[in-house]
Amino acid sequence: MRHGQAWLQSWMLGAISRRGAERAVEMLRCVSTAGKNRAPAPEALAVQRASLAGRLMRSGSRGYTVVEAMLALAISGLLLVSVATLINGQRGETEFTQAMRDVDSKIQTMLSSINGGTFTVSNNYQCSISGAGRPTLTAIGAGDPVHEEGTSSECLIMGKALQVVPTKNQIYIHTVLGLRAGTFEQSKPTPAVAETGGDLTETYNIASGGAIVTSASYGDSAKRTDMLGLYYDPSNPLRVSRVNTQPLLAKAYELNSDSVNPVNNVKNYIEEQSGYKNSAVNDWKICFSSPDNKQTAFINVIAGRNGVSTKLTFDNC
C-alpha cells in the first residue's frame, strides 16, 4: 500500500514539474521575443499580465499548484523588467542621436555667419579703437552718438571661436573682432568678451540628457585643444563672402577650459599673447558621449581650399 502511495506521489510531482517547465519555457520565449522586437506599449503589457493571471487562476481547478503560479508570475515580472529596460535604452539612444544632429547643425550655422563683414551696432554696443590699438566694444548710453548700421568702419568681425568644456553639455561661441589690415595677425584679433569691454559670447546648451563633451583635439596630436578659431583671412586672394567657397583660417588653441570659469584665458589665446600657443589646422575633432557612456560620437570640423565643413560620425572617438 505504501509503495503504491509513493508511486502515485512521484507520478503527480513529475506531471506538475513537466507542466511548470512547459510554462516556464513558454514565458522565456516571450522574454526572448520582446528583446528582439520593438517593445510593446505599456498598456498592452498590462493586458497581457492580467490575462496571464486569469489563466493561472482558472487553471488551478485543473490541478495547477501555487508553486507553478508563482513561477509563471515571476517570469512575467522578468518580462516587464526586460521590456522597460528596452524602452529606456531606445529612448536614450534617440535623445543622443538627436542631440548630436542639433550640435552639428549649430556649428554649420555658425560657419555660415563668417564673412569678414563690418561690425554693426549690436546688442547696444558699438566698436571703436582702444588706446592699445585694438578693437573694443563700448555700451551705447542715452544721448551718445551712434554709428549708423554698416558704417562702423574701424572694426571688422574676423570670425568666431568655438570653445568646448569637457564633462559639460555647453559650447561657447565667441565673436572675434579685428582691424582692417593686410594679414590676420596685423588685424589685432580680439574676442568680444566681458574682459575686453563688451560680451557677445553665445552659450549653446546641448539638450539635457542628450550628450556631453569628452575631449577636443586636432589631427593626430594628443594635445588638448578646447578652442578652435575660424577667421576671415585678409591675405587670402579669394575675397568671397560665402563660407562654403572661402578658405577660412583655422587655428586650434591649446586651451584647457576651466570648468568653473570657462572664459578664463580666452582673451590671451585669441590675442596670441606670449606663451599662449595655437596651431594652424585643417581638421579639429570634438568627441561626445551619452550621459550613461553607452553611446559615443564625434564631429570633425574640416577646413580646406574649398571652404569649411563638418562631418558627424557615430562611433568610438
LOPALUM-548378 format. One line per field, with one value per residue (C-alpha): residue in three letters; residue number from 0; x, y, z. Coordinates in Angstrom, 3 decimals. Layout:
N
code = [ALA / ...]
pos = [NUM / ...]
xx = [X / ...]
yy = [Y / ...]
zz = [Z / ...]
***
This chain:
317
code = [MET / ARG / HIS / GLY / GLN / ALA / TRP / LEU / GLN / SER / TRP / MET / LEU / GLY / ALA / ILE / SER / ARG / ARG / GLY / ALA / GLU / ARG / ALA / VAL / GLU / MET / LEU / ARG / CYS / VAL / SER / THR / ALA / GLY / LYS / ASN / ARG / ALA / PRO / ALA / PRO / GLU / ALA / LEU / ALA / VAL / GLN / ARG / ALA / SER / LEU / ALA / GLY / ARG / LEU / MET / ARG / SER / GLY / SER / ARG / GLY / TYR / THR / VAL / VAL / GLU / ALA / MET / LEU / ALA / LEU / ALA / ILE / SER / GLY / LEU / LEU / LEU / VAL / SER / VAL / ALA / THR / LEU / ILE / ASN / GLY / GLN / ARG / GLY / GLU / THR / GLU / PHE / THR / GLN / ALA / MET / ARG / ASP / VAL / ASP / SER / LYS / ILE / GLN / THR / MET / LEU / SER / SER / ILE / ASN / GLY / GLY / THR / PHE / THR / VAL / SER / ASN / ASN / TYR / GLN / CYS / SER / ILE / SER / GLY / ALA / GLY / ARG / PRO / THR / LEU / THR / ALA / ILE / GLY / ALA / GLY / ASP / PRO / VAL / HIS / GLU / GLU / GLY / THR / SER / SER / GLU / CYS / LEU / ILE / MET / GLY / LYS / ALA / LEU / GLN / VAL / VAL / PRO / THR / LYS / ASN / GLN / ILE / TYR / ILE / HIS / THR / VAL / LEU / GLY / LEU / ARG / ALA / GLY / THR / PHE / GLU / GLN / SER / LYS / PRO / THR / PRO / ALA / VAL / ALA / GLU / THR / GLY / GLY / ASP / LEU / THR / GLU / THR / TYR / ASN / ILE / ALA / SER / GLY / GLY / ALA / ILE / VAL / THR / SER / ALA / SER / TYR / GLY / ASP / SER / ALA / LYS / ARG / THR / ASP / MET / LEU / GLY / LEU / TYR / TYR / ASP / PRO / SER / ASN / PRO / LEU / ARG / VAL / SER / ARG / VAL / ASN / THR / GLN / PRO / LEU / LEU / ALA / LYS / ALA / TYR / GLU / LEU / ASN / SER / ASP / SER / VAL / ASN / PRO / VAL / ASN / ASN / VAL / LYS / ASN / TYR / ILE / GLU / GLU / GLN / SER / GLY / TYR / LYS / ASN / SER / ALA / VAL / ASN / ASP / TRP / LYS / ILE / CYS / PHE / SER / SER / PRO / ASP / ASN / LYS / GLN / THR / ALA / PHE / ILE / ASN / VAL / ILE / ALA / GLY / ARG / ASN / GLY / VAL / SER / THR / LYS / LEU / THR / PHE / ASP / ASN / CYS]
pos = [0 / 1 / 2 / 3 / 4 / 5 / 6 / 7 / 8 / 9 / 10 / 11 / 12 / 13 / 14 / 15 / 16 / 17 / 18 / 19 / 20 / 21 / 22 / 23 / 24 / 25 / 26 / 27 / 28 / 29 / 30 / 31 / 32 / 33 / 34 / 35 / 36 / 37 / 38 / 39 / 40 / 41 / 42 / 43 / 44 / 45 / 46 / 47 / 48 / 49 / 50 / 51 / 52 / 53 / 54 / 55 / 56 / 57 / 58 / 59 / 60 / 61 / 62 / 63 / 64 / 65 / 66 / 67 / 68 / 69 / 70 / 71 / 72 / 73 / 74 / 75 / 76 / 77 / 78 / 79 / 80 / 81 / 82 / 83 / 84 / 85 / 86 / 87 / 88 / 89 / 90 / 91 / 92 / 93 / 94 / 95 / 96 / 97 / 98 / 99 / 100 / 101 / 102 / 103 / 104 / 105 / 106 / 107 / 108 / 109 / 110 / 111 / 112 / 113 / 114 / 115 / 116 / 117 / 118 / 119 / 120 / 121 / 122 / 123 / 124 / 125 / 126 / 127 / 128 / 129 / 130 / 131 / 132 / 133 / 134 / 135 / 136 / 137 / 138 / 139 / 140 / 141 / 142 / 143 / 144 / 145 / 146 / 147 / 148 / 149 / 150 / 151 / 152 / 153 / 154 / 155 / 156 / 157 / 158 / 159 / 160 / 161 / 162 / 163 / 164 / 165 / 166 / 167 / 168 / 169 / 170 / 171 / 172 / 173 / 174 / 175 / 176 / 177 / 178 / 179 / 180 / 181 / 182 / 183 / 184 / 185 / 186 / 187 / 188 / 189 / 190 / 191 / 192 / 193 / 194 / 195 / 196 / 197 / 198 / 199 / 200 / 201 / 202 / 203 / 204 / 205 / 206 / 207 / 208 / 209 / 210 / 211 / 212 / 213 / 214 / 215 / 216 / 217 / 218 / 219 / 220 / 221 / 222 / 223 / 224 / 225 / 226 / 227 / 228 / 229 / 230 / 231 / 232 / 233 / 234 / 235 / 236 / 237 / 238 / 239 / 240 / 241 / 242 / 243 / 244 / 245 / 246 / 247 / 248 / 249 / 250 / 251 / 252 / 253 / 254 / 255 / 256 / 257 / 258 / 259 / 260 / 261 / 262 / 263 / 264 / 265 / 266 / 267 / 268 / 269 / 270 / 271 / 272 / 273 / 274 / 275 / 276 / 277 / 278 / 279 / 280 / 281 / 282 / 283 / 284 / 285 / 286 / 287 / 288 / 289 / 290 / 291 / 292 / 293 / 294 / 295 / 296 / 297 / 298 / 299 / 300 / 301 / 302 / 303 / 304 / 305 / 306 / 307 / 308 / 309 / 310 / 311 / 312 / 313 / 314 / 315 / 316]
xx = [0.000 / 2.784 / 4.651 / 1.531 / 1.153 / 4.823 / 4.471 / 1.336 / 3.083 / 6.091 / 3.855 / 1.897 / 5.037 / 6.534 / 3.440 / 3.444 / 7.149 / 6.545 / 3.673 / 5.753 / 8.685 / 6.468 / 5.044 / 8.490 / 9.781 / 6.755 / 7.282 / 11.023 / 10.219 / 8.097 / 11.029 / 13.340 / 10.859 / 10.475 / 14.247 / 14.453 / 11.491 / 10.373 / 8.924 / 5.111 / 3.148 / 2.862 / -0.944 / -0.551 / 1.800 / -0.736 / -3.449 / -1.114 / -0.186 / -3.845 / -4.709 / -1.891 / -3.030 / -6.580 / -5.446 / -3.411 / -6.344 / -8.656 / -6.060 / -5.992 / -9.218 / -7.416 / -4.663 / -2.075 / -0.255 / 0.677 / 4.320 / 3.503 / 1.524 / 4.370 / 6.864 / 4.805 / 4.170 / 7.877 / 8.710 / 6.066 / 7.702 / 11.020 / 9.324 / 8.096 / 11.563 / 13.165 / 10.712 / 11.109 / 14.887 / 14.456 / 12.194 / 14.642 / 17.545 / 15.685 / 14.733 / 18.324 / 19.706 / 17.159 / 17.934 / 21.682 / 21.274 / 19.053 / 21.362 / 24.334 / 22.463 / 21.480 / 25.113 / 26.267 / 23.575 / 24.552 / 28.196 / 27.169 / 25.008 / 27.976 / 30.198 / 27.730 / 27.941 / 31.692 / 32.368 / 34.720 / 31.993 / 31.971 / 30.807 / 27.381 / 25.690 / 24.837 / 23.285 / 23.615 / 27.373 / 29.440 / 33.033 / 35.970 / 39.754 / 41.194 / 44.329 / 46.206 / 45.222 / 42.759 / 39.051 / 36.887 / 33.164 / 31.535 / 27.969 / 25.683 / 24.198 / 21.278 / 22.291 / 25.586 / 26.449 / 25.925 / 27.487 / 24.821 / 24.457 / 27.185 / 29.364 / 31.483 / 34.436 / 37.095 / 36.143 / 35.610 / 34.079 / 37.024 / 35.208 / 34.162 / 35.945 / 34.251 / 35.071 / 34.123 / 34.402 / 34.987 / 32.451 / 29.952 / 26.999 / 27.741 / 29.534 / 30.679 / 30.779 / 32.923 / 32.749 / 36.244 / 36.801 / 39.716 / 41.018 / 41.303 / 44.779 / 46.737 / 47.079 / 45.202 / 47.994 / 48.054 / 44.304 / 44.835 / 42.217 / 40.260 / 37.379 / 34.191 / 34.133 / 33.464 / 37.206 / 37.617 / 34.662 / 31.531 / 30.384 / 28.842 / 29.542 / 26.783 / 26.280 / 24.808 / 23.298 / 23.249 / 19.871 / 19.654 / 20.252 / 21.421 / 25.215 / 28.284 / 31.680 / 34.544 / 37.533 / 38.751 / 41.922 / 43.313 / 44.864 / 46.958 / 48.039 / 47.499 / 47.454 / 44.261 / 42.790 / 39.448 / 39.018 / 39.006 / 39.080 / 37.717 / 38.552 / 38.344 / 41.896 / 42.667 / 45.698 / 43.602 / 43.263 / 39.773 / 37.767 / 34.362 / 31.803 / 30.288 / 31.802 / 31.353 / 33.645 / 36.012 / 39.069 / 38.947 / 41.936 / 41.563 / 43.516 / 43.421 / 44.240 / 45.962 / 43.398 / 42.399 / 38.970 / 38.289 / 35.018 / 34.299 / 35.255 / 35.308 / 36.153 / 39.337 / 42.351 / 40.210 / 41.347 / 45.035 / 44.835 / 42.894 / 45.116 / 48.077 / 49.837 / 53.270 / 53.107 / 49.541 / 50.043 / 47.967 / 48.440 / 47.030 / 44.954 / 42.697 / 40.857 / 39.554 / 37.620 / 35.154 / 34.256 / 30.930 / 29.275 / 25.815 / 25.388 / 25.432 / 28.521 / 26.693 / 26.779 / 29.664 / 30.133 / 32.441 / 32.240 / 35.089 / 35.368 / 37.320 / 38.963 / 40.214 / 40.725 / 37.046 / 35.826 / 34.849 / 32.536 / 31.516 / 31.246 / 29.219 / 30.180 / 28.500 / 31.423 / 34.075 / 36.187]
yy = [0.000 / 2.406 / 1.588 / 2.453 / 5.826 / 6.674 / 5.802 / 7.986 / 10.957 / 10.598 / 10.468 / 13.584 / 15.609 / 14.614 / 15.802 / 19.077 / 19.616 / 18.956 / 21.424 / 24.053 / 23.528 / 23.828 / 27.117 / 28.397 / 27.700 / 29.431 / 32.545 / 32.636 / 32.610 / 35.698 / 37.389 / 36.485 / 37.772 / 41.080 / 41.571 / 41.077 / 43.191 / 46.701 / 46.985 / 46.734 / 49.563 / 49.553 / 49.263 / 46.083 / 44.641 / 45.303 / 43.493 / 40.556 / 40.320 / 40.416 / 37.758 / 35.553 / 35.895 / 34.993 / 31.893 / 30.790 / 31.217 / 29.286 / 26.586 / 25.975 / 23.999 / 21.664 / 20.855 / 23.671 / 24.426 / 27.654 / 26.957 / 26.881 / 30.109 / 31.839 / 30.636 / 31.945 / 35.315 / 35.678 / 35.115 / 37.627 / 40.130 / 39.437 / 40.140 / 43.520 / 44.460 / 43.422 / 45.462 / 48.513 / 48.302 / 48.037 / 51.097 / 53.174 / 52.128 / 53.100 / 56.472 / 57.222 / 56.312 / 58.547 / 61.509 / 61.157 / 60.916 / 63.998 / 65.983 / 65.246 / 66.286 / 69.535 / 70.282 / 69.590 / 71.914 / 74.643 / 74.537 / 74.757 / 77.790 / 79.420 / 78.766 / 80.391 / 83.660 / 84.190 / 86.621 / 89.326 / 91.940 / 95.331 / 95.404 / 96.967 / 98.299 / 95.101 / 94.372 / 98.066 / 98.076 / 99.967 / 99.274 / 101.682 / 101.545 / 101.425 / 103.208 / 99.936 / 99.935 / 97.074 / 96.954 / 97.399 / 97.478 / 100.233 / 100.341 / 102.875 / 105.248 / 107.607 / 110.593 / 109.045 / 109.446 / 106.128 / 104.827 / 104.118 / 100.463 / 99.415 / 102.497 / 101.320 / 101.083 / 100.843 / 97.270 / 94.016 / 90.782 / 88.497 / 85.291 / 83.001 / 80.918 / 77.675 / 76.578 / 73.311 / 72.286 / 68.544 / 66.864 / 69.669 / 69.940 / 73.522 / 75.052 / 78.688 / 80.681 / 83.825 / 86.690 / 87.842 / 91.438 / 92.909 / 95.959 / 96.453 / 95.170 / 93.161 / 89.993 / 88.322 / 89.000 / 92.712 / 92.948 / 92.656 / 89.911 / 90.493 / 88.441 / 90.279 / 89.075 / 90.968 / 91.352 / 93.425 / 95.775 / 94.078 / 90.473 / 88.952 / 85.343 / 82.875 / 79.860 / 76.833 / 74.243 / 70.693 / 69.083 / 67.912 / 64.174 / 64.139 / 64.363 / 65.742 / 66.762 / 64.417 / 65.916 / 68.083 / 67.730 / 68.257 / 65.881 / 63.181 / 65.461 / 64.307 / 67.917 / 69.151 / 71.993 / 73.083 / 76.010 / 76.409 / 79.780 / 80.170 / 83.517 / 85.631 / 85.900 / 89.346 / 87.931 / 85.329 / 86.317 / 84.753 / 87.650 / 85.988 / 86.116 / 82.629 / 80.325 / 77.208 / 78.687 / 80.722 / 79.045 / 80.276 / 80.463 / 77.723 / 77.907 / 75.328 / 76.838 / 74.742 / 75.877 / 73.707 / 75.099 / 75.889 / 74.182 / 76.866 / 79.895 / 78.683 / 82.111 / 82.332 / 82.898 / 83.024 / 86.635 / 85.732 / 82.886 / 84.752 / 87.837 / 85.431 / 86.681 / 85.240 / 81.659 / 81.013 / 78.613 / 77.819 / 75.881 / 76.318 / 73.192 / 71.639 / 69.130 / 69.610 / 66.878 / 67.111 / 63.880 / 63.291 / 60.606 / 59.994 / 60.697 / 56.936 / 56.434 / 53.869 / 55.904 / 57.888 / 60.121 / 62.813 / 65.830 / 66.835 / 70.474 / 70.320 / 73.383 / 73.134 / 75.076 / 74.774 / 76.077 / 74.638 / 71.705 / 69.369 / 65.591 / 63.770 / 60.154 / 57.794 / 55.671 / 55.412 / 58.520]
zz = [0.000 / 0.987 / -2.213 / -4.203 / -2.452 / -3.055 / -6.756 / -7.039 / -5.352 / -7.651 / -10.730 / -9.659 / -8.872 / -12.197 / -14.020 / -12.107 / -12.854 / -16.535 / -16.640 / -14.797 / -17.128 / -20.180 / -18.951 / -17.967 / -21.469 / -22.956 / -20.829 / -21.548 / -25.245 / -24.643 / -22.910 / -25.803 / -28.364 / -26.512 / -26.544 / -30.308 / -31.369 / -30.575 / -27.096 / -26.890 / -25.389 / -21.552 / -21.874 / -23.910 / -21.282 / -18.537 / -20.519 / -21.157 / -17.477 / -16.369 / -18.935 / -17.699 / -14.096 / -15.109 / -16.954 / -13.968 / -11.594 / -13.906 / -14.381 / -10.626 / -10.944 / -13.332 / -10.856 / -11.113 / -7.884 / -6.122 / -6.994 / -10.701 / -10.421 / -8.566 / -11.171 / -14.067 / -12.385 / -11.600 / -15.260 / -16.317 / -13.953 / -15.650 / -18.963 / -17.735 / -16.448 / -19.755 / -21.792 / -19.525 / -19.964 / -23.727 / -23.805 / -21.734 / -23.959 / -27.119 / -25.627 / -24.560 / -27.982 / -29.715 / -27.434 / -28.047 / -31.820 / -31.935 / -29.637 / -31.888 / -35.030 / -33.307 / -32.352 / -35.904 / -37.270 / -34.794 / -35.897 / -39.544 / -38.757 / -37.021 / -40.034 / -42.408 / -40.453 / -41.012 / -43.850 / -42.572 / -42.613 / -40.954 / -37.342 / -36.962 / -33.858 / -31.968 / -28.579 / -27.631 / -28.284 / -30.791 / -31.801 / -31.699 / -31.383 / -27.869 / -26.701 / -27.172 / -30.831 / -30.512 / -31.332 / -28.261 / -27.607 / -25.599 / -24.362 / -26.001 / -23.451 / -23.810 / -25.935 / -27.085 / -30.777 / -32.562 / -35.748 / -38.320 / -39.252 / -41.664 / -41.078 / -38.112 / -40.470 / -37.757 / -36.860 / -38.703 / -37.488 / -38.193 / -37.308 / -34.490 / -31.867 / -30.840 / -27.278 / -25.564 / -21.918 / -21.332 / -18.983 / -19.703 / -22.070 / -23.105 / -26.088 / -26.166 / -29.390 / -29.170 / -31.667 / -32.683 / -33.815 / -35.744 / -37.592 / -41.314 / -42.193 / -44.725 / -42.603 / -39.777 / -37.285 / -38.181 / -37.611 / -33.825 / -33.248 / -30.036 / -28.592 / -27.653 / -24.049 / -20.835 / -20.234 / -23.420 / -22.953 / -24.271 / -24.188 / -27.331 / -26.320 / -27.154 / -24.895 / -26.637 / -24.296 / -25.593 / -24.889 / -21.278 / -21.107 / -24.717 / -24.821 / -23.079 / -24.466 / -23.620 / -25.489 / -28.365 / -30.446 / -33.937 / -36.455 / -34.806 / -31.983 / -28.413 / -27.233 / -25.683 / -27.720 / -26.308 / -28.710 / -32.487 / -34.239 / -37.772 / -39.332 / -42.418 / -43.765 / -45.262 / -47.082 / -48.904 / -52.587 / -52.756 / -51.325 / -51.478 / -48.709 / -48.880 / -46.290 / -48.425 / -51.102 / -48.930 / -47.363 / -43.771 / -41.471 / -38.823 / -35.559 / -32.762 / -29.362 / -26.702 / -24.154 / -21.203 / -20.402 / -16.765 / -15.812 / -13.197 / -15.318 / -18.948 / -20.441 / -18.378 / -20.725 / -23.877 / -24.432 / -24.058 / -26.564 / -29.250 / -28.924 / -29.287 / -26.195 / -25.443 / -24.148 / -25.327 / -28.209 / -31.271 / -34.490 / -37.982 / -38.628 / -41.233 / -39.034 / -35.484 / -33.687 / -30.799 / -29.001 / -27.249 / -25.160 / -23.789 / -20.046 / -19.340 / -21.578 / -23.721 / -26.952 / -28.450 / -31.468 / -32.818 / -35.091 / -37.387 / -38.430 / -41.685 / -43.241 / -46.815 / -50.013 / -50.850 / -47.501 / -44.121 / -43.495 / -40.685 / -40.511 / -37.838 / -37.077 / -34.608 / -33.459 / -30.757 / -30.509]
***
